[in-house]
Amino acid sequence: MSESTVLELEMLEDAVADALRAFEAAPDLVALAAVRPAHLGDRAPVLLARRELGSLPGSQRAEAGKRVNAARARVQEAFDARRAVLE
């Protein structure tokens, strides 16, 4: 994926929505652990977007960084909330 697709707001929102659906659909802790890498692992869309921030011009990097960090936080919070419910 290129920076123009991964870092777009719509793509980040889609990645967050996919993660929220996957976490909510997990019926138990084993299933939740199985879907975690796809949304919070090294190859997760939000983390790939974070890696691409360095390729942006400085004027765009700060705003894109805020979007990526907010998306990552939402995914992590959703995972933690679902884990708490399942525990």
TORVEX-262081 format. One record per residue: residue number from 1; x, y, z of N, C-alpha, C in turn. Coordinates in nm, 3 decimals, always signed. Example, Ala and Ser with C-alpha at 12.3 -4.5 7.8 and 13.67 -1.06 7.14 Angstrom:
# TORVEX-262081
  num       nx       ny       nz      cax      cay      caz       cx       cy       cz
    1   +1.319   -0.569   +0.780   +1.230   -0.450   +0.780   +1.320   -0.330   +0.780
    2   +1.285   -0.225   +0.708   +1.367   -0.106   +0.714   +1.290   +0.003   +0.787
# end
This chain:
# TORVEX-262081
  num       nx       ny       nz      cax      cay      caz       cx       cy       cz
    1   +0.084   -0.119   +0.000   +0.000   +0.000   +0.000   +0.087   +0.124   +0.000
    2   +0.044   +0.221   -0.070   +0.120   +0.344   -0.072   +0.068   +0.438   +0.035
    3   +0.148   +0.539   +0.066   +0.107   +0.634   +0.169   -0.024   +0.702   +0.135
    4   -0.051   +0.722   +0.008   -0.172   +0.792   -0.031   -0.296   +0.710   +0.000
    5   -0.284   +0.579   +0.017   -0.401   +0.501   +0.051   -0.406   +0.471   +0.202
    6   -0.296   +0.427   +0.259   -0.297   +0.387   +0.399   -0.321   +0.506   +0.491
    7   -0.267   +0.620   +0.458   -0.277   +0.735   +0.548   -0.404   +0.818   +0.527
    8   -0.483   +0.785   +0.429   -0.607   +0.859   +0.409   -0.702   +0.835   +0.525
    9   -0.776   +0.939   +0.561   -0.868   +0.930   +0.673   -0.969   +0.816   +0.654
   10   -1.022   +0.802   +0.536   -1.120   +0.697   +0.511   -1.060   +0.558   +0.531
   11   -0.938   +0.540   +0.488   -0.873   +0.410   +0.505   -0.848   +0.380   +0.653
   12   -0.808   +0.481   +0.728   -0.789   +0.461   +0.872   -0.921   +0.428   +0.939
   13   -1.027   +0.499   +0.902   -1.159   +0.472   +0.959   -1.204   +0.330   +0.926
   14   -1.178   +0.286   +0.804   -1.214   +0.148   +0.765   -1.136   +0.047   +0.848
   15   -1.009   +0.074   +0.870   -0.926   -0.018   +0.949   -0.977   -0.025   +1.093
   16   -1.014   +0.089   +1.149   -1.069   +0.091   +1.285   -1.201   +0.015   +1.289
   17   -1.288   +0.040   +1.194   -1.418   -0.027   +1.190   -1.402   -0.179   +1.177
   18   -1.308   -0.223   +1.094   -1.281   -0.366   +1.078   -1.236   -0.426   +1.211
   19   -1.148   -0.356   +1.280   -1.099   -0.404   +1.409   -1.212   -0.413   +1.511
   20   -1.294   -0.309   +1.517   -1.405   -0.309   +1.613   -1.499   -0.426   +1.588
   21   -1.531   -0.450   +1.461   -1.619   -0.564   +1.426   -1.555   -0.696   +1.465
   22   -1.427   -0.711   +1.436   -1.358   -0.837   +1.466   -1.353   -0.862   +1.617
   23   -1.322   -0.759   +1.693   -1.315   -0.777   +1.838   -1.452   -0.808   +1.896
   24   -1.553   -0.737   +1.851   -1.689   -0.758   +1.903   -1.740   -0.897   +1.868
   25   -1.701   -0.950   +1.754   -1.747   -1.082   +1.710   -1.677   -1.196   +1.782
   26   -1.567   -1.167   +1.851   -1.493   -1.273   +1.920   -1.576   -1.324   +2.038
   27   -1.611   -1.453   +2.036   -1.697   -1.508   +2.141   -1.623   -1.542   +2.271
   28   -1.490   -1.549   +2.265   -1.413   -1.585   +2.384   -1.272   -1.528   +2.373
   29   -1.194   -1.546   +2.479   -1.059   -1.491   +2.483   -0.967   -1.553   +2.379
   30   -0.988   -1.681   +2.349   -0.904   -1.748   +2.249   -0.929   -1.685   +2.112
   31   -1.055   -1.664   +2.079   -1.088   -1.602   +1.949   -1.038   -1.458   +1.944
   32   -1.049   -1.387   +2.055   -1.000   -1.249   +2.059   -0.850   -1.244   +2.037
   33   -0.778   -1.335   +2.100   -0.633   -1.341   +2.082   -0.598   -1.375   +1.938
   34   -0.682   -1.454   +1.873   -0.655   -1.494   +1.735   -0.670   -1.378   +1.637
   35   -0.764   -1.286   +1.663   -0.785   -1.174   +1.571   -0.698   -1.054   +1.605
   36   -0.638   -1.052   +1.722   -0.556   -0.937   +1.764   -0.443   -0.903   +1.666
   37   -0.364   -1.000   +1.620   -0.251   -0.965   +1.532   -0.293   -0.893   +1.403
   38   -0.410   -0.925   +1.350   -0.454   -0.861   +1.226   -0.484   -0.713   +1.245
   39   -0.509   -0.673   +1.370   -0.550   -0.535   +1.395   -0.454   -0.457   +1.485
   40   -0.371   -0.528   +1.560   -0.274   -0.461   +1.647   -0.132   -0.515   +1.630
   41   -0.115   -0.607   +1.538   +0.018   -0.665   +1.516   +0.103   -0.581   +1.421
   42   +0.222   -0.631   +1.394   +0.318   -0.559   +1.310   +0.268   -0.529   +1.169
   43   +0.179   -0.612   +1.117   +0.131   -0.595   +0.980   -0.011   -0.535   +0.977
   44   -0.059   -0.488   +1.089   -0.192   -0.428   +1.096   -0.194   -0.296   +1.017
   45   -0.305   -0.266   +0.951   -0.311   -0.143   +0.869   -0.274   -0.016   +0.945
   46   -0.318   -0.003   +1.068   -0.289   +0.120   +1.142   -0.140   +0.130   +1.174
   47   -0.077   +0.018   +1.206   +0.066   +0.024   +1.232   +0.147   +0.044   +1.106
   48   +0.100   -0.009   +0.995   +0.167   +0.016   +0.867   +0.158   +0.164   +0.832
   49   +0.044   +0.224   +0.861   +0.028   +0.368   +0.835   +0.126   +0.448   +0.919
   50   +0.146   +0.407   +1.043   +0.240   +0.478   +1.131   +0.380   +0.476   +1.072
   51   +0.418   +0.362   +1.016   +0.552   +0.351   +0.956   +0.569   +0.443   +0.836
   52   +0.460   +0.470   +0.767   +0.468   +0.552   +0.646   +0.470   +0.701   +0.675
   53   +0.450   +0.740   +0.799   +0.448   +0.883   +0.833   +0.579   +0.952   +0.793
   54   +0.688   +0.883   +0.807   +0.818   +0.942   +0.777   +0.835   +0.983   +0.632
   55   +0.754   +0.924   +0.544   +0.767   +0.956   +0.403   +0.690   +1.083   +0.365
   56   +0.613   +1.136   +0.458   +0.536   +1.257   +0.429   +0.618   +1.383   +0.452
   57   +0.586   +1.490   +0.379   +0.651   +1.619   +0.407   +0.614   +1.664   +0.548
   58   +0.702   +1.737   +0.611   +0.681   +1.780   +0.749   +0.549   +1.849   +0.773
   59   +0.502   +1.926   +0.677   +0.377   +1.999   +0.694   +0.257   +1.905   +0.703
   60   +0.266   +1.788   +0.644   +0.156   +1.692   +0.646   +0.174   +1.587   +0.755
   61   +0.297   +1.567   +0.797   +0.329   +1.459   +0.891   +0.259   +1.475   +1.026
   62   +0.255   +1.596   +1.080   +0.196   +1.617   +1.212   +0.047   +1.582   +1.213
   63   -0.025   +1.632   +1.115   -0.169   +1.604   +1.109   -0.196   +1.456   +1.084
   64   -0.122   +1.397   +0.993   -0.139   +1.254   +0.965   -0.103   +1.172   +1.089
   65   +0.000   +1.212   +1.160   +0.040   +1.143   +1.282   -0.070   +1.145   +1.387
   66   -0.137   +1.258   +1.399   -0.249   +1.267   +1.495   -0.360   +1.171   +1.456
   67   -0.391   +1.164   +1.328   -0.497   +1.073   +1.281   -0.459   +0.927   +1.307
   68   -0.334   +0.893   +1.275   -0.289   +0.755   +1.293   -0.288   +0.718   +1.441
   69   -0.237   +0.807   +1.525   -0.233   +0.778   +1.668   -0.372   +0.766   +1.727
   70   -0.465   +0.849   +1.682   -0.603   +0.839   +1.731   -0.666   +0.707   +1.687
   71   -0.640   +0.666   +1.565   -0.693   +0.539   +1.516   -0.635   +0.423   +1.595
   72   -0.506   +0.426   +1.618   -0.440   +0.319   +1.696   -0.497   +0.312   +1.836
   73   -0.519   +0.427   +1.898   -0.574   +0.431   +2.034   -0.715   +0.372   +2.036
   74   -0.795   +0.403   +1.936   -0.932   +0.349   +1.932   -0.931   +0.198   +1.918
   75   -0.842   +0.146   +1.835   -0.833   +0.001   +1.818   -0.787   -0.065   +1.948
   76   -0.685   -0.009   +2.013   -0.636   -0.065   +2.139   -0.744   -0.060   +2.246
   77   -0.816   +0.052   +2.257   -0.923   +0.064   +2.356   -1.034   -0.037   +2.332
   78   -1.069   -0.060   +2.206   -1.172   -0.157   +2.173   -1.127   -0.298   +2.211
   79   -1.001   -0.329   +2.184   -0.949   -0.460   +2.221   -0.952   -0.477   +2.372
   80   -0.903   -0.378   +2.444   -0.899   -0.386   +2.590   -1.039   -0.398   +2.649
   81   -1.135   -0.325   +2.594   -1.273   -0.330   +2.644   -1.333   -0.468   +2.621
   82   -1.312   -0.523   +2.503   -1.366   -0.656   +2.474   -1.300   -0.762   +2.562
   83   -1.171   -0.750   +2.583   -1.101   -0.845   +2.670   -1.159   -0.838   +2.810
   84   -1.185   -0.718   +2.859   -1.241   -0.702   +2.994   -1.379   -0.768   +3.003
   85   -1.460   -0.754   +2.900   -1.593   -0.816   +2.900   -1.579   -0.968   +2.902
   86   -1.489   -1.021   +2.821   -1.475   -1.166   +2.809   -1.409   -1.229   +2.933
   87   -1.328   -1.151   +3.003   -1.264   -1.206   +3.123   -1.366   -1.220   +3.233
# end
